[in-house]
Amino acid sequence: MKISPSQSWRLKNTLYSLTLGICKKCGNVFYPYQSICGNCGSVDVEKVKAKGTGTLLEYTVLYQTREGFEKQVPIIVGLIRLDEGLDIVAPLTDVEANELKEGVRVEAVLRRLRSDSTNGLIQYGIKFRVIDNAGNN
């Protein structure tokens, strides 16, 4: 799978950080950040960096994937409620499916998403991992 350097550069704000948008007119919170509120159309949108922590609400394990991601199977994807109150879907890392349980605390980390063997490029992005001692908080 070929990685485009220019596309990776354009997506860097979405791939490397959790930047939320908060509409000052209607209060809508959304991810990824965009300059126009999808709820009311206002351009009075504040850019806020998320803390990067949240709670795992649900998860699923994917055994089939699209071309170029075959080596990553199984892929664990979770529905995460960020501490800011927004629910997002994101991949989980550093954990096996049989070790997971809903309700654990998770944090955002930067991990390799994919690599291109033809030109040596590696694309990184946000994944979530379980926070140690999450059940004791």
Secondary structure as UniProt FT lines:
FT   HELIX           5..10
FT   HELIX           12..16
FT   STRAND          19..23
FT   TURN            24..26
FT   STRAND          29..30
FT   TURN            38..40
FT   STRAND          45..49
FT   STRAND          53..62
FT   TURN            67..68
FT   HELIX           70..72
FT   STRAND          75..82
FT   TURN            83..84
FT   STRAND          87..92
FT   HELIX           97..99
FT   TURN            102..103
FT   STRAND          105..115
FT   TURN            117..119
FT   STRAND          122..130
FT   TURN            132..133
FT   HELIX           134..136
//
